[in-house]
Structure formats: C-alpha cells, structure tokens
C-alpha cells in the first residue's frame, strides 16, 4: 500500500487530517468489522464530492463513524462543523437560522455516500489548514443561553496531544489502543476523547454508542488492548451496580458531571482499572486531569496556566486566540496543580455564611444510598431564593437524607425541600440543563 500527501511538504500552518503511524491498524470498529485508514479516507473523499459549496455543515450523525466521515469531509472541503447542543428540531432550526449558509448532514446521507466510495490500495492524506475553524460548539444551556465557541484544527491538534500524554501515562506506550465512548460525538468531550483519537492518535474507535453494561462489555471485547472507556459518572454508577463481567479496561475517562472519590474508587475496584477524570469546557477543551480516587487537586496540561479573577478564572494556552474566562473559582497550587472552589454562579450566602452549590451537591451524593443528586436554588413567590435538592435514593426517605446531610453541612445550607425522583433530568452527556431542573421543581 502506498501513502502520499496531497501537497508539498507541510509548513507549520498545515496539519494532516490523520496520523499514519500504522497503516495496517484498524481505524474504527464499525458494524462488526474493522475500517482501515485507507477506507476511511476514501469515504471522506466520496462524501466531500457530494457536499454543497457552503461554509457550515451541521453534523447530526448519531453513528460515530458517520460523524467521523462528515467531520473529515467538512475539513477537506474547508467547511466548519456546527454542533448544536442537542438534535432537537427547534435547537437545530435555531442554529441553521443563525448561521447563514449552513446545511445539514445526517446518517442516511453519509451512508449513501459511503456506498458510492471508490476503493483502491493507495490513498492520499489530506492536509488541513491549522487556522481553519474545524468546529463551532455550543454550550449545553446548563448555565443559561447557549453560546458559540470556535475551535481551530491547530488548537484541536495541540489539545489532543496533551490528552494523549495523559492517557499514555496510564495505558503505557502501546502503539495502538481501542476507545469506546458512551457520550455523543456532538459534545466537545466526545469529540476530544473519541473522535480525535483515531484521527490524531492512531486509536481504534468503536463506532456505536453503547449505554447498557452488557452492551458495553461486548463492544469493548471487540477492541484492541489496551482499552479506553470514555464515559460519565452516570454510566459509571450503572456499571458498578450491574456487576456485569467486563473485559480488561486500561483506563476509564470521566467528565461532564461531578465525580466523587468514592465512586471513582468503586469503579477502580470493580473493573480493576484506573479512573482518569478530566476537567475542561466547551470554551477551553480539556485543560487538566486527576486520578479522582486518590487526588483532590487537578494537574494542568502542559502549556496551560491559570489566572484567578474575582468572577472566575482566566485560562491561558498557546493555542488559544486569547485567554478564556471560566466561571470556575480556583486556588492555584505549586507544581502546576490547582483546587476547584466551585463556580462563581454557584456561590451562595445565607445568614452571613458562604458555601457553593457544587460542594453541597458533592456532600449529598456521598451519602450512602444516594444514587444521584443535585442541590439547586429555587425562587419562591416572595423572590427569596431557597435551597432545594433533587435526589435519587430509592431506599431513603427525605428525613433520613436531611439527617445525614446535617452531619457534614452547616444547618443554614441544608435544603428546605427534598425532591425525590426516579432519575435526574440529565442530558446525553450527564449534565443538568437549567430549564429541566426548573421544570422538575415546578412539577413537584
């Protein structure tokens, strides 16, 4: 098999669409068979020929392989992938209306293009302008109105290099590894820890998004070792509770929702693995990590630095166009470490005392018998904002929950109302959209 580049030797401003360290290795595990790098690039070329000449592609593919093909076709066509916070019709329509010249690509269209792809033994590795805006992602709406955030291909490559270093510290220097993600590719965490891995790290991606423990186990078994499971605390709780036998997993990566040290420890024990929690945002991508079962503090990725502000934290990195302000409050520590102190919007004051909703939530989730929980503020008819708790705890009554919480929380911050639910209204990546929380409080 021959490999060529479709341009002169790359200048610093050009980055390959994918690495070519091992042509024989599997790029993706799709529909029960292995997809090679060569086949993937031919699928990208086939789809690129069918794309209209427009600046923005709204990538709604549910299948991760179809997403990857559309993602690559957009880049080689110098188009930007638009990733709405959800695939709800109204949300997609709002994005399409706001970004003139956008068009929608979904699974059926990509599958048809793949069917028309011309197969050959040689393949061309496209070069992508590092300055090209590869993705415009949108905040999930958990903290208010979604906002657009641009990610260049060069920025993705730099951030991905750090993620690979963090993974390699756990899985070792094996030339190849497998990745299965329970999070959708439209989310920035899903892109970073699953979509970019076959492109820029030479991994094999399992292309169906599994949700149930038995399916996760069967799908992981199809991947090469060492294996990486990219998931959320919600799925981690389900894995521990199911007690289903799992193939060897080198590392479980977690993000999108708070992870307690106790749950991380349970997962490490049950699956004989290590849990790597990553910290980031749609605005910054991943900027830090920690082994949550053992560490309270976070380790910044190489090249990243923080500057605390009264209303949050400025994040600096060479691949950012400018420093990015996060609402998270931090305490900077020696040796590139920091401690999270909650979000600026989470800070509350009652009777002259201060606390954070994030810390109260963490303490509530740590109660034995609580499967999931969140402490929130609700506004009463008089305009007074009182604390309430959404709790999933089938074996505990509200009084028991309050009694346990009083053991670790100042009485001023014990929620006035305990709302018991069968499940919290988390979205596909485990976050709690603000409107969904308010709807739950109103119904109860």
Buried (B, 14 or more C-beta within 10 A) or exposed (E): EEEEBEEEEBEEEBBBBBBBEEEEBBBBBBEEEBBBBBBBBBBBBBBBEEBEEBBBBBBBBBBBBBBBBBBBBBBBBEBBBBBBBBBEEEBBEBBBEEBEEBBBBBBEBBBEBBEEBEEEEEBBBBBBBBEBBBBBBBBBBBBEEBEBBEBBBBBBBBBBBBBBEBBBEBBEEEEBBBBBBBBBBBBBBBBBBBBBBBBBBBBBBBBBBBEBBEBBBEBBEBBBBBBBBBBBBBBBBBBBEBEBEBBEBBBBBBBBBBBBBEBBBBBBEBBEBBBBBBBBBBBBBBBBBBBBBEBEBBBBBEBBBBEBBEEBBBBBBEBBEEBBBBBBBBEBEEEBBBEBBBBBBBBBEBEEEEBBBBBBBBBBBBBEEBBBBBBBBBEEEEEEEBBBBBBBBEEBEBEBBBEBBEEEBEEBBBBEBBBBBEEBBBBBBBBBBBEBBBEBBEEE
